[in-house]
């Protein structure tokens, strides 16, 4: 102690107690107060250290440390104040006060820097208000999600979301009913868990295009479930799901069950085929006279050639060269008659619908071939305006020929009303349509149709003929529409009529484009 006292040069100084006149009451009032203040000051840093250790997220912890150092320094000055009552360690007291002053100023300056930043931190009330706002927003979001889920679960469509691994991440109620499984048994699984191998492979390929190429794909599927017991037809649209940066994180699909629609379409097409067959029989009945004449010509020629051949054979020295020539002509006429009969049989027989690629100009010539006798009988001049190198069409050959024959006979009947002095003309042309399809026109110079007739001429049971049923053009329209085409009529009174239809080309039809 004496060494410490000597170190701070207390010689010549008097203790602080002299200033208090060594009054015991006054003396202990100061000493006790300083000691209690020092004790409190030493306790506060311990509490702050404990607080910092418990709240590691506290901002500016170093400021708390400096504040604790400042408090310790203040507490020590009060301790020295108690000591200097008996020992005049004024140098140590002064140095400690200087240190306390320095750390106080530093702490104050740091607080001046920190306080604006601390004030920018939301208050408890503000935090509570923000928490309440978030709770309200979260509640509204949950309510909105519940509404959306309710809507999606009650739409008559199968809605699902898959990730980039083609695994289900969301399914609505209809999907659960389709698979016969709960959500937990569907989420995280792929299509091969629910469909047969062929169906799963087809779906996976479309999903791959959506995920890898970002395509929106609309397709018709025939789904078969895992145990091959249920098959349905669906129209499905798959859309890629993108983040804000455009990257794809999954896909959303919407499928609609079109099994009943497909069944109805098949029934309608079957009914249309049956009607078309009946009308073909009717056409043959109406055209029987002309066709019989066409068949009769080669038969008559065969009879004549046969008689000449017999006469040559009965001579002493038959002219074998001439006989061979006559027999060759006989064969040609027989083949001609056979072709006519074959064309008739092919045209009138009921057949299963078969579509294939065809050249429309060939179909036109085949159809005109069955009408040529009727055109001759009615003294109608036929003209072809056929464009070459047209794209092929994907059609049922017989049905399109039937349409062309219907249009030709419709024009023939109209031309019968012209006077004998007026030349009867019928033109059949083909050309490329604006949408890269194929257009076929049958044009006549007959009396034409008025506006009311034009509006009704393609409807069922409407006819301008006294004994007609009004089904020929209506069925022709249905046949063309069944091929994804359209049938139209242009006409004015006294200016003739033009019936024309368009068909998609082979590539458009196979790809499903109109």
C-alpha positions as CSV (number, residue, x, y, z in Angstrom):
1,X,0.0,0.0,0.0
2,X,2.8,2.4,0.9
3,X,4.4,1.6,-2.5
4,X,1.1,2.5,-4.3
5,X,0.8,5.6,-2.1
6,X,4.4,6.7,-2.9
7,X,3.7,6.0,-6.6
8,X,1.0,8.6,-6.7
9,X,3.0,11.1,-4.6
10,X,0.5,11.6,-1.8
11,X,3.1,13.3,0.4
12,X,2.0,16.8,1.4
13,X,-1.6,16.0,0.6
14,X,-4.3,15.6,3.2
15,X,-7.1,13.1,3.1
16,X,-10.6,14.2,2.1
17,X,-11.8,13.4,5.6
18,X,-10.3,16.6,6.8
19,X,-12.8,18.5,4.5
20,X,-15.6,16.7,6.4
21,X,-14.1,17.7,9.7
22,X,-14.0,14.0,10.5
23,X,-17.6,14.2,11.4
24,X,-18.6,10.5,11.7
25,X,-22.2,11.0,10.4
26,X,-21.2,13.2,7.5
27,X,-18.1,11.0,6.8
28,X,-20.1,7.8,6.5
29,X,-22.9,9.4,4.6
30,X,-20.4,10.2,1.8
31,X,-18.5,6.8,2.1
32,X,-21.7,4.7,2.2
33,X,-23.2,6.6,-0.8
34,X,-20.1,6.2,-2.9
35,X,-19.8,2.5,-2.1
36,X,-23.4,1.8,-2.9
37,X,-23.2,3.8,-6.2
38,X,-20.0,1.9,-7.0
39,X,-21.7,-1.4,-6.2
40,X,-24.7,-0.5,-8.4
41,X,-22.4,0.6,-11.2
42,X,-20.5,-2.7,-11.1
43,X,-23.7,-4.7,-11.1
44,X,-25.1,-3.0,-14.2
45,X,-22.3,-4.2,-16.6
46,X,-22.8,-7.7,-15.4
47,X,-26.5,-7.5,-16.2
48,X,-25.7,-6.0,-19.6
49,X,-23.2,-8.8,-20.4
50,X,-25.9,-11.4,-19.4
51,X,-28.4,-9.5,-21.6
52,X,-26.0,-9.5,-24.6
53,X,-25.3,-13.2,-24.3
54,X,-29.0,-14.0,-24.1
55,X,-30.0,-11.7,-27.1
56,X,-27.4,-12.5,-29.7
57,X,-29.6,-10.7,-32.3
58,X,-29.2,-7.4,-30.4
59,X,-28.0,-4.6,-32.8
60,X,-24.8,-2.7,-32.0
61,X,-23.6,-5.0,-29.2
62,X,-20.2,-3.2,-29.1
63,X,-22.0,0.0,-28.0
64,X,-23.4,-1.9,-25.0
65,X,-19.8,-3.1,-24.2
66,X,-18.5,0.5,-24.3
67,X,-21.5,1.7,-22.2
68,X,-20.6,-1.1,-19.7
69,X,-17.0,0.1,-19.6
70,X,-18.1,3.7,-19.1
71,X,-20.3,2.6,-16.1
72,X,-17.4,0.5,-14.6
73,X,-15.2,3.6,-14.9
74,X,-17.9,5.7,-13.2
75,X,-18.3,3.2,-10.4
76,X,-14.5,3.1,-9.8
77,X,-14.4,6.9,-9.5
78,X,-17.0,6.6,-6.7
79,X,-14.9,3.8,-5.1
80,X,-11.9,6.1,-5.1
81,X,-14.0,8.9,-3.7
82,X,-14.6,6.7,-0.7
83,X,-10.9,5.8,-0.4
84,X,-9.7,9.4,-0.6
85,X,-11.6,10.1,2.6
86,X,-8.7,8.4,4.4
87,X,-6.0,8.2,1.8
88,X,-5.2,11.2,-0.4
89,X,-4.9,9.3,-3.8
90,X,-5.9,12.3,-5.8
91,X,-3.6,11.6,-8.7
92,X,-5.1,8.2,-9.2
93,X,-8.5,9.6,-8.8
94,X,-7.7,12.3,-11.3
95,X,-6.3,9.9,-13.9
96,X,-9.3,7.6,-13.4
97,X,-11.6,10.6,-13.9
98,X,-9.7,11.5,-17.1
99,X,-10.1,7.9,-18.4
100,X,-13.8,8.1,-17.5
101,X,-14.1,11.4,-19.3
102,X,-12.5,9.9,-22.5
103,X,-14.6,6.8,-22.5
104,X,-17.7,8.9,-21.7
105,X,-17.1,11.2,-24.7
106,X,-16.4,8.3,-27.0
107,X,-19.6,6.6,-25.8
108,X,-21.6,9.8,-26.2
109,X,-20.3,10.3,-29.7
110,X,-21.1,6.7,-30.7
111,X,-24.6,7.2,-29.3
112,X,-25.0,10.3,-31.4
113,X,-24.1,8.2,-34.4
114,X,-26.3,5.2,-33.4
115,X,-29.4,7.0,-32.1
116,X,-30.8,8.0,-35.5
117,X,-30.3,4.5,-36.7
118,X,-32.0,3.1,-33.7
119,X,-34.8,5.5,-34.1
120,X,-35.4,4.1,-37.6
121,X,-36.0,0.7,-36.2
122,X,-39.8,0.2,-35.8
123,X,-41.2,0.6,-32.4
124,X,-43.0,-2.1,-30.6
125,X,-46.3,-0.6,-31.6
126,X,-45.2,-0.4,-35.2
127,X,-44.0,-3.9,-35.1
128,X,-47.3,-5.0,-33.6
129,X,-49.2,-3.1,-36.3
130,X,-46.9,-4.7,-39.0
131,X,-47.5,-8.1,-37.5
132,X,-51.2,-7.5,-37.5
133,X,-51.1,-6.4,-41.1
134,X,-49.1,-9.5,-42.0
135,X,-51.6,-11.7,-40.2
136,X,-54.4,-9.9,-42.0
137,X,-52.7,-10.4,-45.3
138,X,-51.9,-14.0,-44.5
139,X,-55.5,-14.6,-43.5
140,X,-56.7,-13.0,-46.8
141,X,-54.2,-15.1,-48.7
142,X,-55.4,-18.3,-47.0
143,X,-59.0,-17.3,-47.7
144,X,-58.1,-16.6,-51.3
145,X,-56.3,-19.9,-51.5
146,X,-59.3,-21.7,-50.0
147,X,-61.6,-20.1,-52.5
148,X,-59.3,-21.1,-55.4
149,X,-59.0,-24.6,-54.1
150,X,-62.8,-24.8,-53.8
151,X,-63.3,-23.5,-57.3
152,X,-60.6,-25.9,-58.8
153,X,-62.1,-28.8,-56.9
154,X,-65.6,-28.1,-58.3
155,X,-64.8,-27.4,-62.0
156,X,-65.5,-30.3,-64.4
157,X,-61.9,-30.6,-65.5
158,X,-58.8,-32.3,-64.3
159,X,-56.2,-29.7,-63.1
160,X,-52.7,-30.6,-62.0
161,X,-49.2,-29.1,-61.5
162,X,-46.0,-31.0,-62.1
163,X,-42.4,-30.2,-61.3
164,X,-39.4,-30.5,-63.7
165,X,-39.1,-34.1,-62.7
166,X,-42.6,-34.7,-64.1
167,X,-43.9,-35.5,-60.6
168,X,-47.3,-34.2,-59.4
169,X,-47.2,-31.3,-57.0
170,X,-50.9,-30.4,-57.0
171,X,-54.1,-32.1,-58.2
172,X,-57.7,-31.1,-57.8
173,X,-60.5,-33.2,-56.6
174,X,-61.5,-34.6,-60.0
175,X,-57.9,-35.9,-60.5
176,X,-58.1,-37.6,-57.1
177,X,-61.4,-39.2,-58.1
178,X,-60.0,-40.3,-61.5
179,X,-57.0,-42.0,-59.9
180,X,-59.1,-43.3,-56.9
181,X,-56.4,-42.0,-54.5
182,X,-55.9,-39.4,-51.8
183,X,-53.7,-36.4,-52.4
184,X,-50.9,-37.8,-50.3
185,X,-50.8,-40.9,-52.5
186,X,-50.5,-38.8,-55.7
187,X,-48.1,-35.9,-54.8
188,X,-44.5,-36.8,-55.7
189,X,-45.4,-39.6,-58.1
190,X,-45.2,-39.7,-61.9
191,X,-47.7,-40.8,-64.5
192,X,-46.3,-44.4,-64.7
193,X,-47.9,-45.0,-61.3
194,X,-51.4,-44.4,-62.7
195,X,-51.4,-45.2,-66.4
196,X,-50.4,-48.0,-68.7
197,X,-46.9,-47.9,-70.2
198,X,-48.0,-46.6,-73.6
199,X,-50.1,-43.8,-72.2
200,X,-47.5,-42.8,-69.6
201,X,-44.8,-42.7,-72.4
202,X,-47.0,-40.4,-74.6
203,X,-47.8,-38.1,-71.7
204,X,-44.1,-37.9,-70.7
205,X,-43.0,-36.9,-74.2
206,X,-45.5,-34.0,-74.3
207,X,-44.5,-33.0,-70.7
208,X,-40.8,-33.1,-71.8
209,X,-41.5,-30.7,-74.7
210,X,-43.3,-28.3,-72.3
211,X,-40.5,-28.3,-69.7
212,X,-37.5,-28.4,-72.0
213,X,-38.7,-26.3,-74.9
214,X,-41.3,-24.1,-73.2
215,X,-44.0,-25.0,-75.6
216,X,-47.7,-24.8,-74.9
217,X,-49.2,-28.1,-76.1
218,X,-52.8,-29.0,-76.7
219,X,-53.5,-32.6,-77.5
220,X,-56.2,-35.3,-77.4
221,X,-55.3,-38.3,-75.4
222,X,-56.9,-41.7,-74.9
223,X,-55.9,-42.7,-71.4
224,X,-55.9,-46.2,-70.0
225,X,-55.5,-46.7,-66.3
226,X,-52.9,-48.9,-64.7
227,X,-55.1,-52.1,-64.6
228,X,-56.4,-51.5,-68.2
229,X,-60.0,-51.4,-67.0
230,X,-61.0,-47.8,-67.9
231,X,-60.3,-45.9,-71.1
232,X,-61.2,-42.3,-71.6
233,X,-60.5,-39.6,-74.2
234,X,-59.3,-36.3,-73.0
235,X,-58.5,-32.9,-74.5
236,X,-55.4,-31.7,-72.6
237,X,-53.6,-28.3,-72.5
238,X,-50.1,-28.2,-70.9
239,X,-48.6,-24.8,-70.1
240,X,-45.1,-24.1,-68.8
241,X,-44.8,-22.4,-65.4
242,X,-42.1,-19.7,-65.3
243,X,-40.4,-17.7,-62.6
244,X,-39.9,-13.9,-62.9
245,X,-36.6,-14.4,-64.7
246,X,-38.3,-16.6,-67.3
247,X,-36.9,-19.9,-66.2
248,X,-39.3,-22.9,-66.1
249,X,-40.0,-24.6,-62.8
250,X,-42.9,-26.9,-63.8
251,X,-46.0,-27.2,-65.8
252,X,-49.8,-26.8,-65.3
253,X,-52.2,-29.1,-67.1
254,X,-55.9,-28.9,-67.7
255,X,-57.7,-31.9,-69.1
256,X,-61.4,-32.3,-70.1
257,X,-63.1,-35.6,-70.5
258,X,-64.4,-35.7,-74.1
259,X,-65.3,-39.4,-74.2
260,X,-69.0,-38.7,-74.6
261,X,-68.3,-36.1,-77.2
262,X,-66.1,-38.5,-79.2
263,X,-68.8,-41.1,-78.9
264,X,-71.4,-38.7,-80.3
265,X,-69.1,-37.7,-83.1
266,X,-68.5,-41.3,-84.0
267,X,-72.3,-41.9,-84.0
268,X,-72.9,-38.7,-86.1
269,X,-70.2,-39.8,-88.6
270,X,-71.7,-43.3,-88.7
271,X,-75.1,-41.8,-89.4
272,X,-73.6,-39.4,-92.0
273,X,-72.0,-42.4,-93.7
274,X,-75.3,-44.2,-93.8
275,X,-77.1,-41.2,-95.2
276,X,-74.3,-40.7,-97.8
277,X,-74.7,-44.3,-98.8
278,X,-78.4,-43.9,-99.3
279,X,-78.0,-40.8,-101.4
280,X,-75.4,-42.6,-103.5
281,X,-77.9,-45.3,-104.2
282,X,-80.4,-42.6,-105.1
283,X,-77.9,-40.9,-107.4
284,X,-77.3,-44.2,-109.2
285,X,-81.0,-44.7,-109.6
286,X,-81.4,-41.2,-111.1
287,X,-78.4,-41.7,-113.3
288,X,-79.3,-45.3,-114.3
289,X,-80.5,-44.4,-117.7
290,X,-77.3,-42.6,-118.7
291,X,-75.0,-45.2,-117.2
292,X,-77.0,-48.0,-118.8
293,X,-76.4,-46.2,-122.1
294,X,-72.7,-45.9,-121.3
295,X,-72.5,-49.6,-120.6
296,X,-74.6,-50.5,-123.6
297,X,-72.2,-48.9,-126.0
298,X,-69.2,-51.2,-125.3
299,X,-71.6,-54.2,-125.2
300,X,-73.0,-53.3,-128.6
301,X,-69.4,-52.9,-129.9
302,X,-68.5,-56.3,-128.4
303,X,-71.4,-57.9,-130.1
304,X,-70.5,-56.4,-133.5
305,X,-66.8,-57.3,-133.2
306,X,-67.7,-60.8,-132.2
307,X,-69.9,-61.3,-135.3
308,X,-67.2,-60.0,-137.5
309,X,-64.7,-62.4,-135.9
310,X,-67.0,-65.4,-136.5
311,X,-67.4,-64.4,-140.1
312,X,-63.7,-64.2,-140.6
313,X,-63.2,-67.6,-138.9
314,X,-65.7,-69.2,-141.3
315,X,-63.8,-68.1,-144.4
316,X,-61.5,-70.6,-146.2
317,X,-58.4,-68.5,-145.5
318,X,-59.0,-66.3,-142.4
319,X,-57.1,-63.0,-142.2
320,X,-55.4,-63.7,-138.9
321,X,-53.9,-60.2,-138.7
322,X,-57.4,-58.5,-139.1
323,X,-58.9,-61.1,-136.7
324,X,-56.3,-60.3,-134.1
325,X,-57.0,-56.6,-134.5
326,X,-60.8,-57.1,-134.1
327,X,-60.3,-59.4,-131.0
328,X,-58.0,-56.7,-129.5
329,X,-60.8,-54.1,-130.0
330,X,-63.3,-56.5,-128.5
331,X,-61.1,-56.9,-125.4
332,X,-60.8,-53.1,-125.1
333,X,-64.6,-52.7,-125.1
334,X,-65.0,-55.5,-122.6
335,X,-62.5,-53.7,-120.3
336,X,-64.3,-50.4,-120.8
337,X,-67.6,-52.0,-119.8
338,X,-65.9,-53.7,-116.8
339,X,-64.4,-50.3,-115.6
340,X,-67.8,-48.6,-115.8
341,X,-69.5,-51.4,-113.8
342,X,-66.6,-51.5,-111.3
343,X,-66.8,-47.7,-110.8
344,X,-70.6,-48.0,-110.2
345,X,-70.1,-50.9,-107.7
346,X,-67.4,-48.9,-105.8
347,X,-69.5,-45.8,-105.8
348,X,-72.7,-47.4,-104.5
349,X,-71.5,-50.1,-102.1
350,X,-71.5,-49.4,-98.3
351,X,-67.9,-49.2,-97.1
352,X,-66.1,-48.5,-93.9
353,X,-64.7,-44.9,-93.9
354,X,-61.2,-44.9,-95.2
355,X,-59.2,-41.7,-95.8
356,X,-55.9,-41.4,-97.6
357,X,-53.9,-38.9,-99.7
358,X,-55.5,-38.1,-103.0
359,X,-55.1,-35.8,-106.0
360,X,-58.2,-33.6,-106.3
361,X,-58.0,-33.4,-110.1
362,X,-58.1,-37.2,-110.3
363,X,-61.2,-37.2,-108.1
364,X,-62.8,-34.7,-110.4
365,X,-62.2,-36.8,-113.5
366,X,-63.5,-39.9,-111.7
367,X,-66.7,-38.2,-110.7
368,X,-67.2,-36.6,-114.1
369,X,-66.8,-40.0,-115.7
370,X,-70.0,-41.2,-114.0
371,X,-71.9,-38.1,-115.2
372,X,-70.6,-37.9,-118.8
373,X,-73.6,-39.6,-120.3
374,X,-76.0,-37.2,-118.5
375,X,-74.0,-34.3,-119.8
376,X,-74.2,-35.6,-123.3
377,X,-78.0,-36.3,-123.1
378,X,-78.6,-32.7,-122.0
379,X,-76.3,-31.2,-124.6
380,X,-74.1,-29.5,-121.9
381,X,-70.7,-28.3,-122.9
382,X,-68.2,-29.3,-120.2
383,X,-65.0,-27.3,-119.6
384,X,-62.2,-28.1,-117.2
385,X,-60.0,-25.5,-115.6
386,X,-57.8,-27.6,-113.4
387,X,-54.6,-26.1,-111.8
388,X,-51.6,-28.4,-111.9
389,X,-49.4,-29.4,-109.0
390,X,-52.0,-28.8,-106.3
391,X,-51.1,-30.2,-102.8
392,X,-52.7,-33.6,-102.1
393,X,-55.8,-33.8,-99.9
394,X,-56.5,-36.3,-97.1
395,X,-60.0,-37.5,-97.8
396,X,-62.4,-40.4,-98.3
397,X,-62.3,-40.7,-102.1
398,X,-65.8,-42.0,-102.6
399,X,-67.4,-39.3,-100.4
400,X,-65.6,-36.4,-102.1
401,X,-66.5,-37.9,-105.5
402,X,-70.1,-38.0,-104.3
403,X,-70.0,-34.3,-103.4
404,X,-68.7,-33.4,-106.9
405,X,-71.3,-35.6,-108.6
406,X,-74.1,-33.9,-106.5
407,X,-72.8,-30.5,-107.5
408,X,-72.6,-31.5,-111.2
409,X,-76.1,-33.0,-111.2
410,X,-77.4,-29.9,-109.4
411,X,-76.1,-27.8,-112.2
412,X,-77.4,-30.2,-114.9
413,X,-80.9,-29.9,-113.5
414,X,-80.6,-26.1,-113.4
415,X,-79.4,-26.0,-117.0
416,X,-82.4,-28.0,-118.1
417,X,-84.5,-24.9,-117.6
418,X,-82.6,-22.9,-120.2
419,X,-84.1,-22.4,-123.6
420,X,-82.9,-24.6,-126.5
421,X,-81.3,-21.6,-128.2
422,X,-79.0,-20.9,-125.3
423,X,-75.7,-22.8,-125.0
424,X,-75.6,-24.8,-121.8
425,X,-72.2,-24.6,-120.1
426,X,-70.7,-26.2,-117.1
427,X,-67.2,-25.5,-115.8
428,X,-65.3,-27.5,-113.2
429,X,-62.1,-25.9,-111.9
430,X,-59.6,-26.5,-109.1
431,X,-57.1,-24.1,-107.6
432,X,-55.1,-23.3,-104.6
433,X,-57.1,-21.6,-101.8
434,X,-55.8,-18.7,-99.8
435,X,-55.0,-20.8,-96.7
436,X,-52.9,-23.2,-98.8
437,X,-55.8,-25.6,-99.1
438,X,-57.5,-26.8,-102.2
439,X,-60.7,-25.3,-103.8
440,X,-63.0,-27.0,-106.2
441,X,-65.7,-25.1,-108.1
442,X,-68.7,-26.3,-110.2
443,X,-70.1,-23.3,-112.2
444,X,-73.0,-23.2,-114.6
445,X,-74.7,-20.5,-116.7
446,X,-78.2,-21.5,-115.6
447,X,-81.0,-19.3,-114.2
448,X,-79.2,-18.8,-110.9
449,X,-80.7,-18.3,-107.4
450,X,-82.2,-15.4,-105.6
451,X,-81.1,-14.3,-102.1
452,X,-83.7,-16.3,-100.3
453,X,-82.8,-19.5,-102.2
454,X,-79.1,-18.9,-101.6
455,X,-79.7,-18.8,-97.9
456,X,-81.7,-22.0,-97.8
457,X,-80.1,-24.1,-100.6
458,X,-77.6,-25.9,-98.3
459,X,-80.1,-26.6,-95.5
460,X,-81.8,-30.0,-95.1
461,X,-85.1,-30.7,-96.9
462,X,-85.0,-27.5,-99.0
463,X,-85.2,-28.0,-102.8
464,X,-86.1,-26.0,-105.9
465,X,-87.2,-29.2,-107.7
466,X,-90.8,-30.3,-107.7
467,X,-89.9,-33.9,-106.8
468,X,-86.7,-33.4,-104.8
469,X,-86.2,-34.3,-101.1
470,X,-83.6,-31.5,-100.5
471,X,-81.0,-33.8,-99.0
472,X,-78.3,-33.9,-101.7
473,X,-76.6,-30.6,-101.0
474,X,-77.2,-30.8,-97.3
475,X,-75.4,-34.1,-97.1
476,X,-72.7,-32.8,-99.4
477,X,-72.2,-29.9,-96.9
478,X,-72.0,-32.4,-94.0
479,X,-69.5,-34.6,-95.8
480,X,-67.2,-31.6,-96.6
481,X,-67.4,-30.3,-93.0
482,X,-66.6,-33.8,-91.8
483,X,-63.3,-33.4,-93.8
484,X,-62.7,-30.0,-92.0
485,X,-63.7,-28.1,-95.1
486,X,-66.5,-25.7,-96.1
487,X,-69.1,-25.7,-98.9
488,X,-70.5,-22.4,-100.3
489,X,-72.7,-21.1,-103.0
490,X,-72.5,-17.9,-105.1
491,X,-75.3,-17.0,-107.4
492,X,-77.4,-14.2,-108.8
493,X,-80.7,-14.5,-110.8
494,X,-79.9,-14.8,-114.5
495,X,-76.2,-15.1,-113.9
496,X,-75.8,-18.8,-113.1
497,X,-74.6,-20.4,-109.9
498,X,-71.2,-21.5,-108.5
499,X,-71.0,-24.1,-105.8
500,X,-67.5,-24.5,-104.4
501,X,-65.8,-26.3,-101.5
502,X,-62.4,-26.0,-99.9
503,X,-60.4,-28.8,-98.2
504,X,-57.3,-28.6,-96.1
505,X,-54.2,-30.0,-97.8
506,X,-52.7,-33.3,-96.6
507,X,-50.2,-31.8,-94.2
508,X,-52.8,-29.4,-92.6
509,X,-55.3,-32.2,-92.2
510,X,-52.7,-34.6,-90.6
511,X,-51.5,-31.9,-88.2
512,X,-55.1,-31.0,-87.2
513,X,-55.0,-27.4,-88.7
514,X,-57.9,-25.9,-90.5
